[in-house]
Structures are given as C-alpha cells and as structure tokens.
C-alpha cells in the first residue's frame, strides 16, 4: 500500500508538470505576433459553407455574423436539411433583417447512406462551386464570428507551406447546468491537444479549393461520419502545415446538461477512435488525467476506512496540490483567451469567486464524466446525431439507418441548450 501511495503521488505531480509545460507552449503561441492581414486586392473569392439540421440556439447570430464579414468577395452557402427544418425560417428571418445578397440557400437533395448528413451536405455544395471560388471556409451553426474572422483565416493560406487554417471552440465557464461547466473544463484540454497535434476543427476552418480536390477529401467524406479529423493525414501526406489561428478561437455561449454532454462526448470519442491520427496518445492522456486522480480518491477513502488517517491526509494533500494546480492552469488560460475575445469586440466573462469555485468542483467531476464517456464509446457501434442513427463497423463502414426530416418538436425546450 505504501508503494502504491508513493507511485500515485509521484504520477500526479509528474503529470501536472507535463500539463503545465504543454499549456505554456500553447500560451506562448497565443502571444506570438499577429500576421499582417492581406489587402482587399489580395484576398481570393471565398465560399463559406454552413450546414444546418435543426435551429441551434444562436443560429440567428451566427448567420448575421457570417453575412457581415470584412471581406471583399465571398458568398455564404447555406445547406439546410429540408424545407421542413426549423432552421429554414430562422435563417430567412436573419437574412431579411440584413437585406444581404451574398448568400445561397439550398436543401440537401442527395442522401448517401454511407456517410453523415453533414458530409453529404459538404459534398453537394463543394461539387456545385464554380472555378471562381479559390477558398472554401467551413463553419458550424454554433459559431458566432467577429468581422475579421474570414480575412484572418484566409491570410495564412497564401503561404505555400500551409494547407489548412483553423480555429477552435471556446466555451464559457458559466451556465445553468453542471454539464456546461464540465464541458468547459474538458474542452481546455481538447483545445491544447488539437493545437499540439495539428488537428483542424470544422467549425472554423479554411482551405484552398484546389487542395480539397488534390487530397480527394470528398471521396473520404462519402464514406465517413466525421468531416475534420480525417483532414490531418490527408494534408500531412502533402507535407503541408495545419495552422492554428488564435484569433479564430470562437466563443460558444450555449448551455448543456450532463445527459446531452455525455451523448455528445460518446460521439466525439467514437469519432476520435475511428479517425484521430493520434488516438493512442489520447488514450494515454486520458489514463493520466482520469485514472491516476480517481485511484488516489479511492485510496483516500480506503485509508479512512482502514483507520490510516496519516496516509489519507498525505494522499489528500497531494490530490489537493494537483487539483489546485489544474485550477491555476485553467485560470491562466482563461485570462489569456479573454484578451483574444476582447480584441474581437466581444464581452468577456468575469471570473467571480463563485465561478472559480464551480471550476474547482468541476475538475474531478470532469474526470469522472469523461472516464464514463470513454468506456461507453469503446462499447458502442451506433450513435444518434440530431435525431439520425448511424451504425458504425469501421472508419469507412458507416450506415445511416433511417432518415427523417428535423421537426420543431425535436428542438430543445430551453432556447440556450445545445442540440
């Protein structure tokens, strides 16, 4: 027992030190000098693609922000699942409010049952683009962008060594549900991982149109559940960079309960298992971040039951150092990201004592929720995504079980809860 206690204590502190080093690298990159933005004359014509099924809570804000970009030549291509979809009415109202003309709305008219509906929509839209569009940008419905978002994503692509530019999603440490707080804490680790492994995020991404055809990604989308994770290997085969753009970090203000979070985590982790180029590294990180702290907590209670109070006290001390260390890392990251958000002209989150205490309590809860989601994802071969069930036997063996249009009754009753 003594040897196990020493091993777990050293493992916790060692892993904390590794996490600090990795996050410092990420923060150093955030502070790196910004690249000079291209002039209007240098910016190529771009198609921004937004695929919709269901009306996300902030969809009107998303559409308005995409139609108000500081960019000379671009069109917003909106693909809605069906005419019956609630998103159709929301999108039309947002567009009419602005009186915009640089948009096109279409519905999904082909259904390949061997890939996700989003991949179907991307294939349909990109296949119909004419040769004038030199850049394709992908965006998600929960993405509310700032006016320079598209210009900042496209600028690095004129470097011949860059294949894809990408941002990432940043959640807020607020909300009415503990699911929102757990998602916030877990996403911090995800953002750093994706930066270090150069994994693009399809919610804020730009790529040259010729590159899309060169890497033959539409052939891959035609038999895939996921649209962004598989880009890594395809881009790296051409010895090109996947460049993370700090100013393309996008605030997500949606709320999330624990049940919804668990389902989305299962889907995300299943996609990682099938398509992530460094899946084993993700598993190793999970063992360090989830298993070791959980074993320490179990050992603390075991020591108390056995009456070994001194051993329980020592273990609790090491666990407290580890947890408080994670809290300080989280706060440091939040402060640095808030500088980026403030530069975008958006309101930042005030870190009150109550918020900090909720983050502290969410750290162990996040470890347990993610641990449960990992176990669940290893055992599942079917997922439900926006009311559609997919059966998966492998990365390229996907089956859409049954299609039906999205209805108003499928919308969450809470207008701020993510779908």
N, C-alpha and C positions, 0 to 999 in steps of 0.2 A: 504493500500500500504506500509506503514511504517513497519507493522508487517511482511509482505511478504519479504521485503528487508532484515530485520534482520534475518529471518529464513533462507533465501537462503545464506546469507553471512556466517552464522554460519555453515550451512551444508557444504559449500565449504571448509572451513578451517578444519572442523572436518574430512571430508573425505580425505583431503590432509594429515592430521596427521595419519590417519589409513593406507593410502597407504605407507607413509614413514616407519611406523613400519613393515609392511609386507615385504617391499623390503629390509629392514635391516636384517630381518630374512633370506631372500634368499641370500643376500650378505655374511652373516656370514657363511652360508653353503658352499658357493663357496670357502671361505677361509679356510675351515676345512682341516685338514691334509689328504693327499692322502693315500689310502690304498696300502700296498705293493703288487706289481703285482706278479702273480703266475709264477713259473718257467715253462720252456717248458714241463718238465715231468708231471707237474700237470694239464696242460691245456687239456681239453677233445676235441675230434674231433667235429667240428662245421660245420654246413651248413649255409651259408649266402645266403639269398633269395632276389633277385631283380626282381620285377615285372614291365614290361615295356609295355606301349602303347604310341607310339609317341617318337620322339627323343628329349629329353629335351636339353636345350642349353649347359649344362655342362656334358652331358652323357659320352663323352669320358674320361673326368677327373674322373668321378665317377667310371667307370669300371676299369681304371688304378689304382686308389687308393685302390679299393677293392681287386685287384689281387696282391698288394704289401704290404700286412699286415705282421707285425712282429708277426707271429703266426704259430706254427709248423704244425698242422693238420686241414686244413679247405678246403672246396670246395665252389666255387661261383655257385649257381644255378640261372640261368637267365631264366625267363619265359617271352617270347615275345608274344604279342597278336596274331600275324600271320606272315607268311613268307613275306607278302607284306609290313609289317610295316617298316617305315624308320629306326627304332631303330636297325633292324637286321643288316643292312650294317654298321652302326656306331659301334655297339658292336664288330662285326667281325674284323673291322679295328683296334680297340683299343687292342683287344686280340692278333692279329697277330703282332702288333708292339712290344708287350712284349714277345711274344713266350711262354705265360703261358699255363700250362696244367691242373691246378686245377680248372676247370670250366666245366659246362654242360649247353648247350643252348637247350631249348625246346619251343614249341609253345603251346598255350592254345588249348587243344583238347576236352574239355567238356564245355558246356555252361548251367549253371543253371540260368534260367531267374529270379530266386527269390533272387538273391544277386548281388553285384557288380562284375565287371570283376576282380578286384584285389582280392577279397575274393575267387573267382573261382580259380585264379592262385595259391593262397596260399594253398588252399585245395588240389589241384592237386599235387603240389610239395611236401608238407609235407607227403601226403599219400604214396608217392613213395620213401621216405627216408628209408634206411635200419637201422638196430639197432645199427650200429657203430656210428651214429651221436647222441651225447648226448646233444648238444646245438643247438638251431635254432636262428639265428640272422636275423632280418628284416631290410631292408634299402630301401630308396626311391631313385629315379633317380636324384633328385636334391641334393643328399648328397655326398659331396666330403670329404672323411675321411682322417685322419692322420694315419701314420703307426702303432701306438699302439692302435688304436680305438677298434679293436676286443678284444685284450687282456684286455683292461681296462673295457669293458662291461662284459666280461665273469668272471673276477676275483671275483666280489662280489657274484656271483651265487653259489659259493661253501659254502657260509653261508646258512645253512639250513632254516633260517628265511626269506630269500629273494626269492621271486617268480619271479620277473621280474626286469631287469635293463634297464634304458632308458636314453637317452639324450634329446636334443631338437634342434629346428632350430633357428638360429640367423641370421637375415637379416642385411644388411649393410645400413647405413644412406646415401646412395649415389644413383646414377642412373639418367636416363634422364627423368623419369616420376614422377609426384607427387604421383601416385599410389604406387611407391616403398617407398616413404617417409612415407606415411600413413600406409602402411603395416609394416614398421619398428617400428613405434611408437605403433601401436596396438599390435604387437607381443610381446613387452616387458611385457605388462600386461598379455598376454596369457602364457608366459613362467613362470611367478611368480605363476599364478593360478594353472597351471599344477603341479608345484613343491609342492605347499601347499596342493592340493587335491590328490596328488599321482596319476596323470593321465599319463599313458605311451604314448609315441609318436612312431608310427610305422615306422618312418623314420630312427630311430637309437635305436634299441631295441634288447634285448637278453632274452631268456627264455629256461629252460630245456625242452628237448623233451618230457620227461615223464610227465612234468607239463602240456604241451599242451594237452596231451591225458587225463590227470587227470581232468582238468577243462572242458573237452569236448568242446573246443572252436571251433572246426571245424563244429560241429553241429550248433553253433551260427552263424559262418561265412556263412553257407549255406543259411541263411535267413536274411542277414544283408547287409547294404550299407557300414558300417564302420568296420575297422579291429582292431583298437586300443582302442577306448573309452570304448567299452564294456568289455575290459580286467579287468578294475578296480574291478567291482563287483565279477567277477569270481575268481580273485586272493584273494580278501579280504574274500570270503567265506571260504577259507582255512587258514585264519589268517596269511597270509604271507605279506611281505613288497613289495612295488614297489619302488625300489631305484633309485633315480636320480643321475647320474654320471656326475659331472660338466665337466670333460674332454671330454665327449661325446656331448657337445654343438657343433653343426655343422654350419659353415658359409655358407650362401646361397648368391650367387653373381648374381642371376638372376634379371632382371628388370621386372616391372609390371606397366601397365597403370591402370587408375581408373576403367574403364569398366571391365577389366579382374579381378581386385581385388574385385569389387562388386559381380561378379558371384561366385568367389571362397569363399567369405565371406558368401554368402547365403547358399552355400553347407556346409560349416563348421558349421554355426549356426544351420542349419537344422539337421545335424548330432548330434550336442550338445543337441538339443531339444529332439531327439529320444533316445540318448544313454548316455549322460553325467549324471553321478550319482548325480551331484550337480547342475542340471540345474537351479533350483530356486535361488541358490546362484549367478549363472552367471547373471540371470535377475536382481537381486538386485544390483549387482556390476555395471551393465550397467545403471541402473536408477541413481545411484550415480555419475557415471563417465560421463554420457551423458546428462541426463535430467537437473540436477542442473545447470551445466555451461551454457547450452543452455537457460534455463529460465532466468539466470542472464543477458545474452546478450540481450534477448528480452526485459527485464525490463529496461536495459540501453537505448535502442532506444526509448522505450515508454516514459521514463522520459525526454529524449531530446525533443520528440515531444510535451510533455506537458509543456515544459519550466522549468522543475525541474532540473536545472543544478547541484545543490549541491548533490542531490540524485544520479544523473547519475555519478557524479565524484566519490562519495563514492563506488558505485557498481563497477565502472571500476577499482578502486583501489583494492578492494577485488578480483576481477576477475584476475587482473594482478598478485597479490600475488600468487593466486592458479596456474596460468599458468606458471609463472616463477619457482614456487616450483616444478611443474612437470618436467620442463626442467632440473633443477638441479638434480632431481632424475634420469632422463634418462641419463644424462652425467655421473653420478656416476656409474650407471650400465654398461654403455659402457666402461668406463675406467677399471672396474673390469673384464669384459668379455674379453677385449683386452689382459689382462695378460694371460688368458687361451689360447686364439688364438695364442698369441706369443709363448707360450710354446709348441704349436703344430707345430711350424715351419712355420706358415702361415703369410702372410703380414697383417698388421693391418691398420685400417682406420684412417687417420689423421683428427682430429676434427678441421677443419678450421673455421674461423668466419662465412663464407658463409654457411657451413654445420650446424653450431649451429643455425643460423638464420632460415634456412629451417626447422629444427626440431621444433623451436618455432612456426613457422607459421603452421606446420603440426599438432600441438596438437589440436587446435579447429577443423581443417578440419577432423582429425581422428574421433573426437566425432560425427560429423555430418554424415560422411560416414558410420561409424559403426551403428549409430542410424537408418539410412535408411536401411541398410542391415538387421538389426534385425526385423524391420517392414516387410520387404519383405519376410524374411524367415518364419515369422509367417503365412503368407498368401499363401505360395507356397506348392504344393504337388508333383511337378515334378522338377527335376533338370537335367541339361546336364553336363556330366563329360567326357572330352576327346572325344566329339562327340557322346556319347551314352546318350540317355534319359532314366531316371528311374522315375517310378511313385511310390509314397510312400503313403500308407494309415496308416502306423504304423511302429514301430520299427522292427517288424517281418513280415511285409506285403509289400514286395518290388517287383516291376515288371520291368524287363529290357524290354523296349518297342520294340526296334528293334536293332539288332546287324549288324554292318558293319565294315570291316577291316579299320584300320587307314591308310591314304594315305599321300604321300608327300605334296599334295595340302592342307592338314589340318594343316601343320606346320606354325607357325608364321613367317612372313617375316623378322622380327627383330630377329637375331640369339641369342639375350640375353634376350628376353622376355619369361617369363614362360608360359607354355601351359595352 
